[in-house]
Amino acid sequence: MSCCTHAVTYNPPVAAKLKKDTEMSLKITGGEGFDPYGVIDLDSFQAVKPKVNAKKGSLKVKAVVPAGTAPSTYPISVGDCIGEIEIL
């Protein structure tokens, strides 16, 4: 299994303001080996409404961040590619 990295564009939520479950929009792009159709694993977050842009080789997905999520860096993966998101 080969491994690649991907970039994630998003506005990080602030943990202290997570009084209820919140949707966060992620745009995920990658280089060689990135498959936007790969299995999405957002660690402790739920992925909803994934949308692939085949022309740009990118993936847009909403991540549901549970209320009370602690500030930290969380790993995410799409297929064999890994990256991370941060909750401030």
C-alpha positions as CSV (number, residue, x, y, z in Angstrom):
1,M,0.0,0.0,0.0
2,S,1.5,3.3,-1.0
3,C,0.8,6.4,1.1
4,C,0.3,10.0,0.0
5,T,-0.7,13.3,1.6
6,H,-3.5,15.6,0.8
7,A,-4.2,19.3,1.5
8,V,-7.4,20.3,3.4
9,T,-8.8,23.8,3.0
10,Y,-11.3,24.7,5.8
11,N,-12.1,27.2,8.5
12,P,-11.2,25.6,11.8
13,P,-13.9,25.7,14.5
14,V,-13.1,26.9,18.0
15,A,-13.7,24.2,20.6
16,A,-15.1,26.6,23.2
17,K,-17.9,27.6,20.8
18,L,-19.0,24.0,20.0
19,K,-22.2,24.0,22.1
20,K,-24.0,21.9,19.5
21,D,-23.0,19.6,16.7
22,T,-21.6,21.8,13.9
23,E,-21.0,21.1,10.2
24,M,-17.6,22.1,8.9
25,S,-16.9,22.3,5.1
26,L,-13.7,20.6,3.9
27,K,-12.1,20.9,0.5
28,I,-9.6,18.1,0.0
29,T,-7.0,18.0,-2.8
30,G,-3.9,15.9,-3.4
31,G,-1.1,15.2,-5.7
32,E,-0.1,11.9,-7.3
33,G,-1.9,9.0,-5.8
34,F,-4.8,11.0,-4.5
35,D,-8.2,9.3,-5.3
36,P,-11.1,11.6,-4.4
37,Y,-13.4,8.5,-4.7
38,G,-11.5,6.7,-1.9
39,V,-13.0,5.8,1.4
40,I,-13.3,8.8,3.6
41,D,-12.2,8.5,7.3
42,L,-12.6,11.7,9.4
43,D,-11.5,10.1,12.7
44,S,-14.2,11.0,15.3
45,F,-16.2,13.2,12.8
46,Q,-19.0,12.1,10.6
47,A,-18.6,12.7,6.8
48,V,-21.8,13.9,5.0
49,K,-22.6,15.1,1.5
50,P,-19.3,14.2,-0.2
51,K,-19.0,15.7,-3.7
52,V,-16.2,14.9,-6.1
53,N,-14.9,17.3,-8.7
54,A,-13.3,14.9,-11.2
55,K,-12.0,17.8,-13.4
56,K,-10.0,19.3,-10.5
57,G,-9.3,16.0,-8.7
58,S,-10.8,17.4,-5.5
59,L,-13.3,16.3,-2.9
60,K,-15.7,18.5,-0.9
61,V,-17.3,17.0,2.2
62,K,-19.1,18.3,5.3
63,A,-17.7,17.0,8.6
64,V,-20.0,17.0,11.6
65,V,-18.0,18.1,14.6
66,P,-19.7,16.9,17.8
67,A,-20.5,19.4,20.6
68,G,-17.7,19.4,23.2
69,T,-14.9,18.3,20.8
70,A,-11.6,19.1,22.4
71,P,-9.0,21.4,20.8
72,S,-6.5,19.2,19.0
73,T,-5.2,18.0,15.6
74,Y,-7.2,15.1,14.1
75,P,-6.1,12.8,11.4
76,I,-8.2,12.3,8.3
77,S,-7.8,10.1,5.3
78,V,-9.2,9.6,1.8
79,G,-8.2,6.3,0.4
80,D,-4.5,5.8,1.0
81,C,-3.9,9.6,1.4
82,I,-3.6,11.1,4.9
83,G,-3.9,14.6,6.2
84,E,-5.2,16.4,9.3
85,I,-7.6,19.1,10.5
86,E,-7.3,21.2,13.6
87,I,-9.9,22.2,16.2
88,L,-8.8,25.4,17.9
